[in-house]
Amino acid sequence: MDLLSLIFTGIGLAMDASAVSIAKGMSLPNEKIKNYALKLGLAFGIFQGLMPLIGYLAGSTFSGYIQSVDHWVAFILLALIGLNMIKESREEKENEEVSDLPLKVILLLAIATSIDALAVGVSFAFLKVNIVLACSIIAIVTFILSFICVMVGKRLGSLFQKYAEIFGGIILMMIGAKILIEHLFL
């Protein structure tokens, strides 16, 4: 697989992480936005880079099992996080505090958005792919796009302030539904 193909693979795999980054960026505090963008970018990049390696190492042995449940795991995680965001938006907040982003949520989002990369890694096992280069490119592309998308989300959140968390939660649930529908019907 050539370099350009790996870059486009990285961009394709980064789309869910980018959409989640926009959704979360909409509801994060201004004063720490670069810190949050860095955390999300690193988590998404690391998981997107590691999952193809895990898939590559697992090869065809577990591919049927992984592909039979990956969409359900992603759907459930994104739906639960999305519902929680909507619930939090409806609660009275002391001094109008903006939502925080705990490590647990970051890790769950990183796992949910990188499950497709696991399946890509399985396919890499059957292709002549430099797995270290492929994983590195996927991780770097995902980091860059996620970082930028958190910043874009923050700008959008400023426009929609009151509804940012609700909108972000709906986006997460829609991404989860999209993943589920793609795997079940396409």
C-alpha positions in Angstrom: 0.0 0.0 0.0 1.5 3.3 -1.0 1.9 6.4 1.2 -1.1 8.3 -0.4 -3.4 5.3 0.2 -2.3 5.1 3.8 -3.0 8.9 4.3 -6.5 8.5 2.8 -7.1 5.4 4.9 -6.1 7.6 7.9 -8.5 10.3 6.9 -11.3 7.8 6.4 -10.7 6.2 9.8 -10.5 9.7 11.5 -13.9 10.8 10.4 -15.8 9.4 13.4 -13.2 10.8 15.8 -13.4 14.2 14.0 -17.2 14.3 14.3 -17.0 13.4 18.0 -14.3 16.1 18.5 -16.6 18.7 17.0 -19.5 17.5 19.2 -17.4 17.6 22.4 -15.6 20.8 21.4 -19.0 22.5 21.3 -19.5 22.1 25.1 -16.0 22.5 26.5 -14.8 25.5 28.5 -13.0 28.3 26.6 -10.1 28.6 29.0 -8.9 25.0 28.6 -9.9 24.3 25.0 -6.4 23.8 23.7 -5.7 21.4 26.6 -8.9 19.4 25.8 -8.1 19.5 22.1 -4.6 18.0 22.9 -6.1 15.3 25.2 -8.8 14.3 22.7 -6.4 14.4 19.8 -3.8 12.3 21.6 -6.4 9.7 22.8 -8.0 9.4 19.4 -4.7 9.3 17.6 -3.2 6.7 19.9 -6.3 4.4 19.8 -6.7 4.8 16.0 -3.0 3.9 15.6 -3.0 1.0 18.0 -6.3 -0.7 16.8 -4.9 -1.5 13.3 -1.9 -3.0 15.0 -4.1 -5.2 17.2 -6.2 -6.2 14.2 -3.1 -6.9 12.2 -1.7 -9.2 15.0 -5.0 -10.9 15.4 -5.2 -11.5 11.7 -7.9 -13.7 10.4 -8.1 -15.8 13.6 -10.6 -13.5 15.3 -11.8 -11.4 12.3 -15.3 -13.0 12.2 -15.9 -12.5 15.9 -14.6 -8.9 15.9 -16.7 -7.9 12.9 -19.8 -9.5 14.4 -19.7 -7.3 17.5 -17.7 -4.1 16.7 -20.6 -2.1 15.5 -22.7 -2.9 18.6 -19.9 -1.9 21.0 -19.4 1.4 19.1 -23.2 2.1 19.0 -23.8 1.4 22.7 -20.8 3.5 23.9 -21.7 6.5 21.7 -25.4 6.3 22.5 -24.7 6.2 26.2 -22.3 9.1 26.1 -24.7 11.0 23.9 -27.6 10.4 26.2 -25.5 11.5 29.2 -24.6 14.7 27.4 -28.2 15.5 26.8 -29.1 14.6 30.4 -26.4 16.9 31.7 -27.6 19.8 29.5 -31.0 19.6 31.1 -29.6 19.8 34.7 -29.3 23.1 36.5 -25.6 24.0 36.6 -24.1 25.9 39.5 -22.7 29.2 38.1 -23.4 27.9 34.6 -20.3 25.7 34.7 -19.4 24.3 31.3 -19.1 20.5 31.1 -15.7 18.9 31.9 -14.2 16.0 30.0 -13.1 13.2 32.4 -10.4 10.7 31.3 -13.0 7.9 31.5 -15.1 9.7 28.9 -12.1 10.4 26.7 -11.1 6.7 26.7 -14.6 5.5 26.0 -14.9 7.9 23.1 -11.5 6.8 21.8 -12.4 3.2 21.9 -15.8 3.7 20.3 -14.4 5.7 17.4 -11.5 3.4 16.8 -13.2 0.0 16.5 -13.4 0.2 12.7 -9.6 0.6 12.7 -9.4 -2.8 14.3 -11.1 -4.3 11.2 -8.8 -2.4 8.9 -5.9 -3.9 10.8 -7.2 -7.4 10.1 -7.3 -6.5 6.4 -3.7 -5.2 6.6 -2.7 -8.7 7.7 -3.6 -9.9 4.2 -2.0 -7.1 2.3 1.6 -6.1 1.9 1.5 -3.2 4.4 4.3 -1.8 6.5 2.2 -1.9 9.7 4.4 0.4 11.7 4.2 3.1 8.9 0.5 2.5 8.5 -0.3 2.8 12.2 1.9 5.9 12.5 0.2 7.7 9.6 -3.3 6.8 10.9 -2.4 8.0 14.4 -0.9 11.3 13.2 -3.8 12.1 10.8 -6.3 11.3 13.5 -4.5 13.5 16.0 -4.3 16.5 13.6 -7.9 16.2 12.5 -9.3 15.7 16.0 -7.3 18.6 17.4 -8.6 20.9 14.7 -12.2 19.6 15.0 -12.3 20.3 18.8 -11.4 23.9 17.9 -14.0 24.1 15.2 -16.6 22.6 17.6 -15.7 25.3 20.2 -16.5 28.0 17.6 -19.8 26.3 16.7 -20.6 25.9 20.4 -20.1 29.6 20.9 -22.8 30.2 18.3 -25.3 27.7 19.8 -24.3 28.1 23.5 -27.5 27.0 25.1 -28.0 24.0 22.9 -24.4 22.9 22.4 -24.5 19.9 24.7 -27.9 18.7 23.4 -26.6 19.0 19.8 -23.3 17.3 20.7 -25.2 14.4 22.4 -27.4 14.0 19.3 -24.4 14.0 17.0 -22.8 11.2 19.1 -25.9 9.1 19.0 -26.2 9.7 15.3 -22.6 8.5 14.7 -23.4 5.4 16.8 -26.5 4.7 14.7 -24.6 5.3 11.5 -21.9 2.7 12.5 -24.6 0.2 13.5 -26.6 0.7 10.2 -23.5 0.5 8.0 -22.6 -2.8 9.6 -26.0 -4.3 9.7 -27.4 -3.2 6.3 -24.5 -2.2 4.0 
